[in-house]
């Protein structure tokens, strides 16, 4: 007689495992948003150290001018989207900006301060307005990439392109990226393990 195991639930995970999954989604969101905005991802990494705990970092070889605020906002937004569902609450986003997204919050504030000095407008508000629909269209890619980050600890630009289903290597001149941003092209569905 075979017995089937019940599916693993969020409450079954240890706090460290929960944080590990959250950080994988957070970094995956940065990487996907950066690629969709025309950047080239160097790497998105997650570490799980006994000394320092769970942490992550996404770096880029290049990003188009003005895309840093939405890329910074993508991490906390993606993590909140994963925790709360399709419409994350402002309370969750604020808590994440003080927690796992504190570095992102500083980057957004720094960009907003520079924009104010040079008269570019409200970059933080622009990020909050433009990023959610973009990340929503690419949500399956965020989840697929987060799975890879969680298992392997690191992904590169090629992995991000594969998750988005693009073959022209992305970048600011990519017609496939432009089609994804416009909603004319879909990303591959969430892979089943």
Protein Blocks (a to p, Z undefined) as FASTA:
>chain_A
ZZddddddfklpcfklmmmmmmmmmmmmmmmmmmmnopacfbdcddddfklopadddddf
bdcehilmmmmmmmmmmmmmmmnombdcfklmmmmmmmmmmmmmmmmmmmmmmmmmnona
jfklmmmmmmmmmmmmmmmmmmmmmmmmmmnopacfklmmmmnopaklgajklmklmmmm
nopaccdddddZZ
